[in-house]
């Protein structure tokens, strides 16, 4: 833990070293600002390392698509400049009903060039296995992949190389007009960016209440690859068509929702998005469920994990899956807006991604936030 009594004055203090905070620091230091990043934990352990590592550009809509496209370019730049492992593997959407395929057909008509429609055989060629019941699908070539548990530390290291003072183990106690106080010291600054996700209600309860910020709890599981399969793209299924706005806003998505409600209502009850990505060591991350509350229940229900494992056994066409790790993710969520932007006073910006797409959009969102808050 760092123990300074006071730090030199800087242009910007960023509170929070998740992807949103680190994205703020990256844009700020590249613009010539002196930057300190403060985080209460000893290393990155939050939502930014507990995800699929999926940069889901194609399926976004509206402002999220604008941010996602900017973030995609930024990730590719970071791959070159920082050596972060960014893979242009795309995403395969597996359609197992005609209704799901109709969503992909409609999306392809709306967004010509953003995806390639696939036959059932083409899906198998892309994924590495023949999915039972597949009727077709789509390939989204613009999507990227990173390994979140290693990409975030690598981004931290790159920021340090650029001159950012990144300080872990610094619990922020006060955000004042002229600086930030932690349990260990004082950090004078001209501007502060608060990027603490769902914990925004700890410092700014009125802002969180107005934005209707809640905590989203999700369950994720890491398994051995079924039959040793190598899966290059990320994998989406029919539930993903209800999760991401680009798909969910199609007229055909209504039929998919009705179909799932009739055939497998537990998927809607627990807001399940059946998707998967494969990590560099070969293990496959599967998930995920979503439950929303301001204060989360501390108890995990094993039936939720079994629900995920059962549906993935069906997807992979296997009798057993070997579980290696399980975890709970928590991130900020709001039914009101996918992003929270507030400026309680000049020089103070509050920014959270409130839609679960931080890895996909933060590098675009942060630049807009810095500009809107008058920091850049």
C-alpha positions as CSV (number, residue, x, y, z in Angstrom):
1,X,0.0,0.0,0.0
2,X,1.2,3.5,-0.8
3,X,1.6,5.9,2.2
4,X,2.2,9.4,0.9
5,X,1.1,12.4,3.1
6,X,0.6,14.4,0.0
7,X,1.1,14.0,-3.7
8,X,2.1,16.7,-6.3
9,X,-0.8,18.5,-7.9
10,X,-2.0,16.9,-11.1
11,X,-4.5,17.8,-13.9
12,X,-6.8,14.8,-13.2
13,X,-7.4,12.3,-10.5
14,X,-9.4,9.2,-11.7
15,X,-11.2,7.3,-8.9
16,X,-11.5,3.7,-10.0
17,X,-9.2,1.4,-12.0
18,X,-11.8,-0.6,-13.8
19,X,-12.0,-0.3,-17.6
20,X,-14.0,3.0,-17.4
21,X,-11.5,4.6,-15.1
22,X,-8.5,3.3,-17.1
23,X,-10.1,4.5,-20.3
24,X,-10.4,8.0,-18.8
25,X,-6.7,7.9,-17.8
26,X,-5.6,6.6,-21.3
27,X,-7.4,9.4,-23.2
28,X,-6.3,12.1,-20.6
29,X,-2.6,11.2,-20.6
30,X,-2.5,11.1,-24.4
31,X,-4.0,14.6,-24.4
32,X,-1.1,15.8,-22.3
33,X,-2.7,15.8,-18.9
34,X,-0.9,14.6,-15.8
35,X,-3.0,11.8,-14.3
36,X,-3.3,9.8,-11.0
37,X,-5.5,6.8,-10.8
38,X,-6.7,5.6,-7.3
39,X,-8.3,2.3,-6.5
40,X,-9.2,0.9,-3.1
41,X,-8.2,-2.7,-4.0
42,X,-4.7,-4.0,-4.3
43,X,-5.2,-5.1,-7.9
44,X,-8.0,-5.2,-10.5
45,X,-10.7,-7.6,-9.2
46,X,-14.0,-6.1,-10.3
47,X,-16.3,-6.5,-13.2
48,X,-13.6,-5.6,-15.7
49,X,-11.8,-8.9,-15.0
50,X,-14.9,-11.0,-14.4
51,X,-16.4,-11.0,-17.9
52,X,-16.2,-12.8,-21.2
53,X,-13.6,-10.5,-22.7
54,X,-15.9,-10.0,-25.6
55,X,-15.8,-6.7,-27.5
56,X,-19.3,-7.0,-28.9
57,X,-19.4,-4.1,-31.4
58,X,-21.8,-5.4,-34.0
59,X,-24.9,-6.0,-31.8
60,X,-25.0,-2.6,-30.3
61,X,-27.4,0.2,-31.3
62,X,-27.7,4.0,-30.9
63,X,-25.1,5.8,-28.8
64,X,-23.7,2.4,-27.6
65,X,-22.9,1.5,-31.2
66,X,-21.1,4.9,-31.6
67,X,-19.1,4.2,-28.5
68,X,-18.4,0.6,-29.5
69,X,-17.0,1.5,-32.8
70,X,-14.7,4.1,-31.3
71,X,-13.7,1.5,-28.6
72,X,-13.0,-1.1,-31.2
73,X,-10.5,1.2,-32.9
74,X,-8.9,2.0,-29.5
75,X,-8.5,-1.7,-28.6
76,X,-6.7,-2.4,-31.9
77,X,-4.5,0.6,-31.2
78,X,-3.7,-0.8,-27.7
79,X,-2.9,-4.2,-29.2
80,X,-0.2,-2.5,-31.3
81,X,1.1,0.0,-28.7
82,X,0.7,-2.0,-25.5
83,X,1.0,-5.6,-26.6
84,X,-2.5,-6.4,-25.3
85,X,-3.7,-9.6,-26.8
86,X,-6.7,-8.4,-29.0
87,X,-8.0,-11.1,-31.3
88,X,-10.2,-10.3,-34.4
89,X,-12.1,-13.6,-34.1
90,X,-15.7,-12.3,-34.6
91,X,-18.8,-13.8,-33.1
92,X,-21.0,-16.7,-34.3
93,X,-24.7,-16.5,-33.5
94,X,-26.2,-20.0,-33.4
95,X,-29.9,-20.0,-34.4
96,X,-31.8,-23.1,-33.3
97,X,-35.3,-22.0,-34.4
98,X,-36.8,-20.3,-37.4
99,X,-37.8,-17.4,-35.2
100,X,-34.2,-16.8,-34.2
101,X,-33.1,-17.1,-37.8
102,X,-35.7,-14.5,-38.7
103,X,-34.0,-12.0,-36.4
104,X,-30.7,-12.5,-38.1
105,X,-32.3,-12.1,-41.5
106,X,-33.9,-8.8,-40.5
107,X,-30.7,-7.6,-38.9
108,X,-28.8,-8.4,-42.0
109,X,-31.2,-6.4,-44.1
110,X,-30.9,-3.4,-41.7
111,X,-27.1,-3.6,-41.4
112,X,-25.8,-4.9,-44.7
113,X,-22.2,-5.8,-44.5
114,X,-22.1,-6.2,-40.7
115,X,-22.7,-9.9,-40.7
116,X,-22.6,-13.0,-42.9
117,X,-25.6,-15.4,-42.7
118,X,-24.7,-19.0,-42.2
119,X,-26.3,-22.4,-42.9
120,X,-26.3,-25.0,-40.1
121,X,-23.3,-26.6,-41.7
122,X,-21.5,-23.2,-41.9
123,X,-22.2,-22.6,-38.2
124,X,-20.4,-25.9,-37.4
125,X,-17.5,-25.0,-39.5
126,X,-17.1,-21.7,-37.7
127,X,-17.6,-23.0,-34.1
128,X,-15.8,-26.3,-34.4
129,X,-18.7,-28.5,-33.5
130,X,-22.2,-29.4,-34.9
131,X,-24.8,-27.9,-32.6
132,X,-27.8,-30.2,-32.1
133,X,-30.9,-28.5,-33.7
134,X,-29.1,-25.7,-35.4
135,X,-31.0,-24.3,-38.3
136,X,-28.5,-21.6,-39.3
137,X,-26.8,-18.6,-37.8
138,X,-24.6,-15.6,-38.5
139,X,-21.0,-14.6,-38.3
140,X,-20.2,-11.1,-37.0
141,X,-16.7,-10.4,-38.2
142,X,-16.2,-7.0,-36.5
143,X,-16.3,-8.3,-33.0
144,X,-13.0,-8.6,-31.0
145,X,-11.8,-10.7,-28.1
146,X,-9.5,-10.0,-25.2
147,X,-8.6,-12.1,-22.1
148,X,-10.0,-9.8,-19.4
149,X,-8.0,-11.1,-16.4
150,X,-4.7,-10.4,-18.3
151,X,-5.8,-7.5,-20.5
152,X,-6.7,-5.1,-17.7
153,X,-3.4,-5.5,-15.8
154,X,-1.6,-5.1,-19.2
155,X,-3.5,-1.8,-19.7
156,X,-2.5,-0.7,-16.2
157,X,1.2,-1.4,-17.1
158,X,0.8,0.5,-20.3
159,X,-0.6,3.5,-18.5
160,X,2.3,3.5,-16.1
161,X,4.7,3.5,-19.1
162,X,2.8,6.5,-20.4
163,X,3.4,8.3,-17.2
164,X,0.1,7.7,-15.3
165,X,0.6,7.3,-11.6
166,X,-1.6,4.3,-10.8
167,X,-2.0,3.7,-7.1
168,X,-3.8,0.6,-5.8
169,X,-4.7,0.2,-2.1
170,X,-5.9,3.8,-1.9
171,X,-9.4,4.0,-0.3
172,X,-10.9,7.3,-1.2
173,X,-12.6,9.0,1.8
174,X,-13.4,12.5,0.4
175,X,-13.7,14.2,-3.0
176,X,-13.2,17.9,-2.3
177,X,-13.1,21.0,-4.6
178,X,-9.3,21.0,-4.8
179,X,-8.4,17.3,-4.4
180,X,-9.1,13.8,-3.3
181,X,-8.4,12.4,0.2
182,X,-7.6,8.8,0.8
183,X,-6.9,6.8,3.9
184,X,-3.2,7.3,3.2
185,X,-2.9,10.8,1.9
186,X,-4.0,13.9,-0.1
187,X,-4.0,14.2,-3.9
188,X,-4.5,17.8,-5.0
189,X,-5.9,18.2,-8.5
190,X,-7.7,20.5,-10.9
191,X,-10.3,17.8,-12.0
192,X,-11.7,14.5,-10.8
193,X,-13.3,11.7,-12.7
194,X,-15.2,9.2,-10.5
195,X,-15.5,5.9,-12.3
196,X,-16.6,3.4,-9.6
197,X,-19.5,1.6,-11.4
198,X,-22.3,0.4,-9.1
199,X,-20.6,2.0,-6.1
200,X,-21.6,5.5,-7.4
201,X,-24.3,5.5,-4.8
202,X,-21.7,5.5,-2.0
203,X,-20.4,9.0,-2.9
204,X,-23.3,10.4,-4.9
205,X,-26.6,8.8,-3.7
206,X,-28.8,11.4,-5.2
207,X,-27.2,11.0,-8.6
208,X,-27.5,7.2,-8.4
209,X,-31.2,7.5,-7.3
210,X,-32.1,9.8,-10.2
211,X,-30.3,7.5,-12.7
212,X,-32.0,4.4,-11.1
213,X,-28.7,2.7,-10.7
214,X,-28.9,-0.9,-9.3
215,X,-26.4,-3.7,-8.9
216,X,-26.6,-6.5,-11.4
217,X,-25.4,-9.9,-10.1
218,X,-24.5,-12.5,-12.6
219,X,-23.2,-16.1,-12.5
220,X,-20.4,-17.3,-14.7
221,X,-18.6,-20.6,-15.0
222,X,-15.3,-21.8,-16.5
223,X,-15.3,-25.3,-18.0
224,X,-12.9,-27.6,-19.8
225,X,-13.5,-27.4,-23.6
226,X,-16.1,-30.1,-24.5
227,X,-14.3,-32.8,-26.5
228,X,-11.3,-30.6,-26.6
229,X,-12.9,-28.3,-29.1
230,X,-11.1,-25.1,-30.2
231,X,-13.5,-22.2,-30.5
232,X,-12.1,-19.2,-32.2
233,X,-15.1,-16.9,-32.3
234,X,-17.3,-15.8,-29.4
235,X,-20.6,-17.8,-29.3
236,X,-24.1,-16.2,-29.1
237,X,-27.4,-18.1,-29.0
238,X,-31.1,-17.2,-29.2
239,X,-31.1,-15.5,-25.8
240,X,-28.4,-13.1,-27.0
241,X,-30.9,-11.9,-29.6
242,X,-33.0,-10.6,-26.6
243,X,-30.0,-9.1,-24.8
244,X,-28.3,-6.8,-27.3
245,X,-30.2,-3.8,-28.6
246,X,-29.2,-4.3,-32.3
247,X,-31.0,-7.6,-32.3
248,X,-33.7,-6.9,-29.7
249,X,-35.0,-3.9,-31.5
250,X,-35.9,-5.9,-34.6
251,X,-39.6,-6.8,-35.1
252,X,-38.7,-10.5,-35.3
253,X,-37.3,-10.4,-31.8
254,X,-40.8,-10.4,-30.3
255,X,-41.4,-13.9,-31.7
256,X,-38.2,-15.1,-30.1
257,X,-39.2,-13.8,-26.7
258,X,-42.6,-15.4,-27.0
259,X,-41.0,-18.7,-28.1
260,X,-38.5,-18.7,-25.1
261,X,-41.4,-17.8,-22.7
262,X,-43.3,-20.8,-23.9
263,X,-40.5,-23.3,-24.2
264,X,-37.9,-22.4,-21.5
265,X,-39.3,-19.6,-19.3
266,X,-36.5,-20.0,-16.7
267,X,-34.2,-18.3,-19.2
268,X,-36.4,-15.2,-19.1
269,X,-37.0,-15.3,-15.3
270,X,-33.2,-15.3,-14.7
271,X,-32.5,-13.0,-17.7
272,X,-30.1,-15.6,-19.1
273,X,-27.7,-14.8,-21.9
274,X,-26.3,-18.2,-23.1
275,X,-23.0,-17.2,-24.6
276,X,-19.4,-18.5,-24.4
277,X,-15.8,-17.5,-25.1
278,X,-12.7,-19.6,-24.9
279,X,-9.7,-18.4,-22.9
280,X,-6.1,-18.7,-24.2
281,X,-5.5,-21.8,-22.0
282,X,-8.4,-23.5,-23.7
283,X,-11.0,-23.3,-20.9
284,X,-14.4,-22.0,-21.9
285,X,-16.2,-19.3,-20.1
286,X,-20.0,-19.8,-20.1
287,X,-22.9,-17.8,-18.7
288,X,-24.7,-15.9,-17.6
289,X,-27.6,-15.0,-15.4
290,X,-28.7,-11.5,-14.4
291,X,-30.5,-10.4,-11.2
292,X,-31.1,-6.7,-10.3
293,X,-31.2,-5.1,-6.9
294,X,-29.8,-2.1,-5.1
295,X,-28.6,-4.5,-2.4
296,X,-27.8,-7.9,-3.6
297,X,-28.7,-11.1,-1.8
298,X,-25.4,-12.7,-0.6
299,X,-26.5,-16.3,-1.2
300,X,-25.9,-18.0,-4.5
301,X,-28.4,-20.6,-5.6
302,X,-26.8,-23.7,-7.0
303,X,-29.9,-24.3,-9.3
304,X,-28.8,-21.3,-11.4
305,X,-25.4,-22.9,-12.1
306,X,-27.1,-26.2,-12.9
307,X,-29.5,-24.3,-15.3
308,X,-26.5,-22.9,-17.2
309,X,-24.7,-26.2,-17.3
310,X,-27.7,-28.1,-18.5
311,X,-28.4,-25.6,-21.3
312,X,-24.7,-25.7,-22.4
313,X,-24.7,-29.5,-22.3
314,X,-27.5,-29.3,-24.9
315,X,-25.7,-26.6,-26.9
316,X,-22.5,-28.6,-27.1
317,X,-24.3,-32.0,-27.4
318,X,-22.5,-33.6,-24.5
319,X,-23.5,-35.5,-21.4
320,X,-21.0,-33.9,-19.0
321,X,-19.1,-30.6,-18.5
322,X,-16.1,-30.4,-16.3
323,X,-16.3,-27.2,-14.1
324,X,-13.0,-25.6,-13.2
325,X,-14.1,-22.2,-11.7
326,X,-17.3,-20.3,-10.8
327,X,-17.7,-16.7,-9.9
328,X,-20.1,-13.9,-9.3
329,X,-19.9,-10.7,-11.3
330,X,-21.4,-7.4,-10.2
331,X,-21.9,-4.3,-12.3
332,X,-24.0,-1.2,-12.5
333,X,-27.3,-1.4,-14.2
334,X,-30.1,1.0,-15.0
335,X,-33.3,0.5,-16.9
336,X,-33.3,4.3,-17.6
337,X,-30.1,4.6,-19.6
338,X,-27.1,2.5,-20.6
339,X,-24.8,5.2,-19.4
340,X,-24.6,7.5,-16.4
341,X,-23.0,10.9,-16.9
342,X,-23.2,13.6,-14.3
343,X,-21.2,16.7,-13.2
344,X,-22.1,17.8,-9.7
345,X,-19.8,20.8,-10.1
346,X,-17.2,22.1,-12.6
347,X,-14.2,19.9,-12.8
348,X,-16.0,16.8,-11.3
349,X,-17.3,14.1,-13.6
350,X,-19.1,11.0,-12.7
351,X,-19.3,8.2,-15.3
352,X,-20.6,4.6,-15.2
353,X,-21.5,2.1,-17.9
354,X,-24.9,1.0,-16.6
355,X,-25.6,-1.8,-19.2
356,X,-23.0,-4.5,-18.8
357,X,-21.1,-3.4,-22.0
358,X,-18.1,-1.7,-20.4
359,X,-15.4,-3.8,-22.1
360,X,-17.2,-3.2,-25.4
361,X,-17.8,0.6,-25.1
362,X,-15.7,2.2,-22.3
363,X,-12.8,3.3,-24.5
364,X,-15.3,5.3,-26.6
365,X,-17.6,6.4,-23.7
366,X,-14.7,7.7,-21.6
367,X,-13.5,10.2,-24.3
368,X,-17.1,11.6,-24.6
369,X,-17.4,11.8,-20.8
370,X,-14.1,13.7,-20.5
371,X,-15.2,16.2,-23.2
372,X,-18.7,16.6,-21.8
373,X,-17.4,17.2,-18.3
374,X,-15.0,19.9,-19.6
375,X,-11.9,18.0,-18.5
376,X,-10.5,17.7,-22.0
